[in-house]
């Protein structure tokens, strides 16, 4: 399929190819905008960062799933969510090489059918990861603040039902990818083929599908999960301050702060930049060739930073946990690795004697905490 300027004024600005090329007249009032600098920048920056994220992320998530998988009979509620989170992050990371290839001069060489599959896979696992983080936050909030357990060991099916609901909702949100994603030949950037959303023009449809897709992403992909995280972890911190002081309590506070800070450091710049781009897209804000070029680069950089969060999740939700580290240490020793154990074993023993993190072991007595 070949794209021409009369048929499509806008290319899709999506979660994995986050830049767009405006029609020259629309952008600069008759002046020709040169986007070659943006193309050269992303051709180098995206493959490097995506390769790093893929290497670190798959290594961390594989180790996480390996350790948890060896002790599946002792999983807590949180461990169940973290296993699904590890799978979602890994599947999202697997798609990065294809988008890195698209960023190079080679372009998208995998055809439209695989474009739809890869795009939908990315979207499903992106939303699934975000929703699972919210589920973990809510579960910890209920167990710590209210001593209430939505899930119990007598009803393990409820945890799996919740995870299944998350996957189904994420699949539903990927429908636009199955419908609109296409491998398109863009004559304005050297006939480079790209896997992008080919939304109908607003003059041809009663619905601005591109704007609707953006609003869904902003609300469900960032605003709602952010509100849940802020509320849940703020209440948890207030609850922890009311109890007796101790090492485990201080450590729990640091873990919570790390979770929240890293989430917002990774995702806030990208979402703010994308909101600005949405305003540009609707002509709510004035734009020029210079501002368009700057915004394109900002989206590329902040998107890469956001996707690195998938690589950091194993560290945040597992490797910072004493019990998980203790279990990992035992497994490494069983394989013949010589690792110092005294400090780790003392920390694990201390965590078993303390219950400052939770009122009960049903939810938070987890290898990943």
N, C-alpha and C positions, 0 to 999 in steps of 0.2 A: 504494500500500500504506500502511495506517495502523497505527502502532505504539501499543499500549496497555500499561499498566504491568503487567497481569497476565500478558501473554504474554512480555514482555521486560524483565527486571530491569536488564539492562545493554545499553548501546549500544556499538558498536565503538569502540575507541581505536586508530586506525590511523595510518599514517605521514603522512597528509595532512589528517586532521581530528582532531587530537590532543587531544581532551577527551571526557569522557563524563558522563552524567547518571545518577546512581544513583536508584533508587527512594527516595522520601522517607523511608519507614520504615526502609529498609536503611541510609540515610545517617545519619539523626539520631534514631533511636529514637522515631519518631512526630512529630518536628518537621518542619515544611516548610522545605526548603532553597531559598533564592532564588539562582538561577544567572543572573539577569538581568545582573548586573555582569560576569560572565564573557562573556556573549553580546555585550554592548556593547563590551567590551575587544577581543575578537577581530574584531568587525566593523570596527574602525578599524585595529588593529595589523597584522593579517594582510594586508589588501590593500596597505597602504603598503610593508611589507617585501617581499612577493612581487613587487610592481611593480618595486622597486629591484633585486631579485635577477634578475628577468627581463631588465631593461634592460641591466644590467652584464654578466650572464652570457652572454646571446645576442650582445652586441657582442664580448666577449672570445673566446668560442668560435668565432664566425664568422670573426674575424680570424685566430685560430689555424688553423682549417681552410683558410682561403684561402691563407695563407702556405705551409703544408705541402702543400696540393694543387697549388700551382704547381711544386713540386719533388718530385713523387711518385717520380720515378726514382732519387732519392738517399736515400730513406727508410732509416733504421736500424731495428733491432728496436724501440727505444724509441719512435721516431716512429710506428711502426705502432700500438703500444699507445695512444699519446697521441691519434692520430686517432680510434680507437674510443672513447676516453674523452671526447673533445670531442663526438662524436655522442651518446653516452649522456647527458652533462650537458645538452646542448641539448634533447634530447627530454624529459628530466625537467623542465627549466625551462618548456617549452611547456605542460605540464599545470598550472602554477601559477595562471594566470588563472582556471581553472575552480574550483580550491579557494578562491581569493580571492573569487569570486562566491558560493560556498557560505557563506562566513563572514559575508557581508552579510545584511541582513534578507530579501533576495530568495530566498536559499537555493539548493538545487540545482534548476535548471530544465531540465536536459538529459536527463532520463529514465533509466531503469534500464539499457538497452543501452549507452548512452554512459558511464554510471557504471562499468560493468564494464571497458569499453575504457580509459577514462582512468585508472582505478585500477590495472589491470594494466600499462599503459604506465609509470605512475609506479614501480611495484614493479620491473619489469624493468630500467629504467634506473638505479634506485637501487642494486640489487645489482650490476648490470654495472659501474657506476662504482667501487664499493668493490672488487670483484674485480680490476678492471684496475689499480687502485692497488697491490694486492698483487702482481700479475704484474710490474709495473714494478720493484717493490722486489726481488723474487726475481731478476729478470734482472740488475739492477745488482749484487746481492750475488754472484751466480755469476761475473760477469765481472770484478769488482774484487777480491774476496777470494780466489777460487779460480782466476782466469784461465781459467774454464771457460765455454763458450758453448753453452747449450742450443739456441740457434738459430744458423744460419750463412747466408750469402748463397747457399750451394749448395742450401739447403733452405728457401726462402722460404715454402713451403706450411705449414711447422710453425708459423710465427707466426700465419698466418690460421686454422689449425686450433685453436690455443689461444684466439684471440679468438672463434671460432665456438663453442667449448666454453663459454666464459664467457656468451655470449648464450643458449645453450641451457639452461644451468643456471639463469640468471636467469628465463628463460621458465617453467621447471619450478616455480620458487619463486613464480610469480605465479598458480598454479592456484587457490589459495584466493580470490583476487580474482574470477576468472571464475565461481566457484561461489557465493560468499557475498555479494558486493557487490550492494546494491540501493538504489534511491531510496525512502527511507522517510519517511513523514509522522509526525513526533513531536508528539503532542498536548501534551506537557509543556513545550514551548518555542514555544508560539504556532502550532502546526500547521506549523512550518517543515520543508520537505522537505530531507533530507540524503542524500548518497551515503555509506553506511556499510556495514560488514560485519554481516550479519544471521545470526550464528552460532546453531545450535540450542542450546536450553537444556541444561545438563548433565543434567537429569532426563530429557531426550528422546534423549540420545546417549551412547554409551559413551566417546566421546572429547571432551575439553574442547578444541574446536577453537581457541577464543580463546587459551587458554594455550599450546597447541602453536605457534600462529602467533607469539606473543610470544617463545617460547624460540628458535624458528628465527631470528627477527630478532636477538635478543640475541647468539646464538652466531655465526651466519654474517654478520650485518651489522655486528658491532662487535668482539666478543671475538677471533675468529680473525684478521680482518684487522689488528687492533691488535697482536696477538702477532707476526704476520709483519713488520709495519713496524718494530716495536721491535727484533726480532732482527736483521733484515737491515741496518738503518741503524746499529745499534750496532756490528755487525761491520765495516761499511764505515768508520765513524769510527775504530775501532781500527786498521784497516789503513792508513788515510791518515796516522795519527800515526806510523807506523813508517817512512814514506818521508821524503825530504828536504823541508824547509820551503820554502814559496814562495807567491807570490800566488795562483796557481791552486788550490793545495791549500787555502789558507785560504778562498777563495771557495767551493770545493766543500763544505767543512765547513758554511759558513753556509747554503748552499742546502739541504743535508740537514736541518739543524736547523730551517730554515723549514718544510720539508715536514712534518716530524713534529709540530712545535709547532702549526701551523695546523690539521692534521688533528684533533689531540686537543682543541684549544681549541673547534673547531666541533662535534665529535661527542660528546665526553665528557659535557658538561652534559645533553644530550638523553637519552643512554642511561642515565645515572644516574637522571634524573627518571623515565624510562619504567620502569626497574627498580623504583623505589619505587611507581609506579602499579600494576605487576604484583603486588606484594605486597599492596597495597590491594585489588586485584581479587580475589585469593584469600583475603581476610580474614586474611592473615598478620599485617598491621598494623592496629591500631585506627584508625578515621578518624571525623571529625566533619564538619559542614557547612563549618566554617572551613578545616580542612585540605584538604577536597575542592576548595574554591574556590581556595586557594593553589596546589594541585597542578595544577589546570586551567590557571591562568595560567602556571605554570612550564613546563608542557609546550608551551604555545603559543609562549612566548618562545624556549625552547631549540630547538624544532623549526625555527623561522625561522632561528635562528643556524646550525643544521646544514645547512639547504638553501642558505645563502649559500656553503658550501664549493664548490658547483658553479660559482659565479661566480668563485671564487678559483683554481680549478684551472688556467685558462689562464695566470694570472700565475705560479703556482708551478712549473708544469711546462714552461713555454715562455718567457714574457717575461723570466724571470730568466736565461735562457741567452744567452750572448754570441752564439753563432752564429745563433740565431733572430732576435735583435735586428738583427744585421748583415744577414740576409736580408730582414727587414721593411723596414729602411732602404733597401736597394737597390730594393725594389718601390715604396716611396713616392717615391723619387727618379725612378723610371721614369714615374710618374704626374704628375710635374711639381712635387712637393712639395719645398720648399727646407728641408732639415734639415742641421744641423751633423753632420759625419761623422768628424772627426779622432779623437776619443776612442774612438768606437765601433769604427772600423777598427783602431785600435791594440790594443784589447782582443781583437778577433776574431783578429788576427794572433798575439797572445800565446797565445791558447787553442790555435791550431794548432801552436805550437811546443812546447806542454806536453802531456804525457800522464799527468798525475798523477791524472786522474779515472778512467782505465781502462787496463787492460793492452792493450787492442785497440780498434780502431775499429769492429769489427763491431757492437757493441752500443751503445756510448755516444758514438760520434763522430756526435752527433746535433744537428740544428738546435735541438732542445728542451732542450739541456743547456748 
